[in-house]
Amino acid sequence: MDVDSHDGSLYRILSSAVVPRPIAWVSTRNADGVDNLAPYSFFTVASVDPPVLLFAPVDGADGLKDTPRNIRETDEFVVNIVTDGLSDAMNETSATLPANESEFDHAGIERADSKLIDAPRVADAKIAFECTLRDFLDVGGSTLVLGDVRYVHLRNSVTTDGKVDVNDVDAIGRLAGSLYARTDDRFGLERPP
């Protein structure tokens, strides 16, 4: 398929072929003190040294959505990792709400204070990364948001000897449309020398 001659958006093809995608459940607080919480499945690690996370909101019809707009105002956000047991709450926070209404309250999600930044985190998240804004990069109809990780919250239930044990994380991944995947079917491959 020639992308230049393809009619319409490649969103469905890209979001259905690049799977499963981890979900950044991003919490922010706007300048008026309203907390926002929204899931983004265009999400990954951008750098390890320095530690930088990246997520890419697709711009709304009237410009930036609440999350990137809040980050532009405050320069901070939290990436909460969605694990099994949080998928229904995460899905509820994808509802379209007015900017002055909090998804935390709408979905009945308990907040927890962050250590270094003002934005709250999801109290039940097993893993959360407090971030400060590194950069915004406009790419077509999306805005790449890069954040420097400043503090990491790890529940004891996902660590072994002080390290994250991927067997205990049970992350939820986004497939396409309304389909998601659990990461409980694992197998190992030895890396060649």
HUFEN-V976678 format. One record per pair of residues at least 24 apart in sequence whose ideal C-beta (glycine too) atoms are under 10 Angstrom apart, sorted by the first residue. I is the first residue (numbers start at 1). J is the second residue. Records with the same first field share a line. If there is no record, write none. Layout:
I: J / J
This chain:
9: 141
11: 58 / 141 / 176
12: 176 / 177
13: 176
14: 42 / 176
15: 41 / 42 / 174 / 175 / 176 / 177
16: 175 / 176 / 177 / 179
17: 176
18: 42 / 174 / 175 / 176
19: 173 / 174 / 175 / 176 / 179 / 180 / 181
20: 171 / 172 / 173 / 174 / 175 / 176 / 179 / 180 / 181 / 182 / 183
21: 173 / 174 / 175 / 176 / 180 / 181
22: 55 / 79 / 81 / 82 / 171 / 172 / 173 / 174 / 183
23: 55 / 79 / 80 / 81 / 82 / 83 / 86 / 87 / 90 / 171 / 172 / 173 / 174 / 180
24: 53 / 54 / 55 / 56 / 57 / 67 / 77 / 78 / 79 / 80 / 81 / 82 / 129 / 131 / 145 / 147
25: 55 / 78 / 79 / 80 / 81 / 82 / 83 / 86 / 89 / 90 / 93 / 94 / 103 / 109 / 121 / 122 / 125 / 128 / 172
26: 53 / 55 / 57 / 66 / 67 / 68 / 70 / 71 / 77 / 78 / 79 / 80 / 93 / 119 / 129 / 131 / 145 / 147
27: 67 / 70 / 76 / 77 / 78 / 79 / 80 / 93 / 102 / 103 / 104 / 109 / 111 / 112 / 114 / 119 / 120 / 121 / 122 / 125 / 128 / 130
28: 66 / 67 / 68 / 69 / 70 / 71 / 72 / 73 / 74 / 76 / 77 / 78 / 117 / 118 / 119 / 120
29: 70 / 73 / 74 / 76 / 77 / 78 / 102 / 111 / 114 / 117 / 118 / 119 / 120
30: 66 / 67 / 69 / 70 / 71 / 73 / 74 / 99 / 100 / 102 / 119
31: 69 / 70 / 73 / 74
32: 70 / 73 / 99 / 100
33: 102 / 118
34: 66 / 70 / 98 / 99 / 100 / 101 / 102 / 103 / 104 / 105
35: 70 / 101 / 102 / 103 / 104 / 105 / 109 / 111 / 118 / 119 / 120
36: 65 / 66 / 67 / 69 / 70 / 71 / 77 / 93 / 97 / 99 / 101 / 102 / 103 / 104 / 119 / 120
37: 66 / 67 / 78 / 80 / 89 / 90 / 92 / 93 / 94 / 102 / 103 / 104 / 105 / 106 / 107 / 109 / 111 / 119 / 120 / 121 / 122
38: 65 / 66 / 67 / 68 / 70 / 90 / 93 / 94 / 95 / 97 / 103
39: 67 / 80 / 82 / 87 / 89 / 90 / 91 / 92 / 93 / 94 / 103 / 172 / 174
40: 65 / 67 / 68 / 79 / 94 / 145 / 174
41: 82 / 172 / 173 / 174 / 175 / 176 / 180
42: 142 / 144 / 174
43: 79 / 81 / 145 / 174
45: 149
46: 134 / 135 / 144 / 146 / 147 / 148
47: 134 / 146 / 148 / 149
48: 149
50: 134 / 148 / 149
51: 129 / 131 / 147 / 148 / 149 / 150 / 152
52: 131 / 134 / 135 / 146 / 147 / 148 / 149
53: 77 / 79 / 129 / 131 / 134 / 145 / 146 / 147 / 148 / 149
54: 79 / 134 / 135 / 137 / 144 / 145 / 146 / 147
55: 79 / 131 / 142 / 143 / 144 / 145 / 146 / 147
56: 137 / 139 / 142 / 143 / 144 / 145 / 146
57: 141 / 142 / 143 / 144 / 145
58: 140 / 141 / 142 / 143
59: 138 / 140 / 141 / 142 / 143
60: 96 / 141
63: 143
64: 136 / 143
65: 96 / 99 / 143
66: 96 / 97 / 98 / 99 / 100 / 101 / 103
67: 103 / 143 / 145
68: 133 / 136 / 142 / 143 / 144 / 145
69: 99 / 143
70: 99 / 119
71: 119 / 131 / 132 / 133 / 136 / 143 / 145 / 147
72: 133 / 136 / 143 / 145
74: 117 / 118 / 119 / 132 / 133
75: 117 / 131 / 132 / 133 / 134 / 147
76: 114 / 116 / 117 / 118 / 119 / 130 / 131 / 132 / 133 / 147 / 148 / 150
77: 114 / 117 / 119 / 121 / 129 / 130 / 131 / 132 / 133 / 145 / 147
78: 112 / 114 / 117 / 119 / 120 / 121 / 122 / 125 / 128 / 129 / 130 / 131 / 147 / 150 / 151 / 153
79: 121 / 125 / 127 / 128 / 129 / 130 / 131 / 145 / 147 / 149
80: 109 / 112 / 120 / 121 / 122 / 123 / 124 / 125 / 126 / 127 / 128 / 129 / 153
81: 122 / 125 / 126 / 127 / 128 / 129 / 153 / 154 / 158 / 164 / 169 / 170 / 171 / 172
82: 122 / 125 / 126 / 127 / 170 / 171 / 172 / 173 / 174 / 180
83: 124 / 125 / 126 / 127 / 155 / 157 / 158 / 168 / 169 / 170 / 171 / 172 / 182 / 183
84: 126 / 169 / 170 / 171 / 172 / 182 / 183 / 184
85: 124 / 126 / 170 / 172
86: 122 / 124 / 125 / 126 / 170 / 171 / 172
87: 172 / 180 / 182
89: 122 / 124
90: 122 / 125 / 172 / 174 / 180
91: 172 / 178 / 180
93: 122
112: 153
114: 150 / 151 / 153
115: 150 / 151 / 152 / 153
116: 150 / 151
117: 150 / 151
121: 151 / 153
122: 153
124: 155
125: 153 / 155
126: 153 / 154 / 155 / 156 / 157 / 158 / 159 / 164 / 168 / 169 / 170 / 171
127: 152 / 153 / 154 / 155 / 158 / 159 / 164 / 169 / 171
128: 152 / 153 / 154 / 155
129: 153 / 154
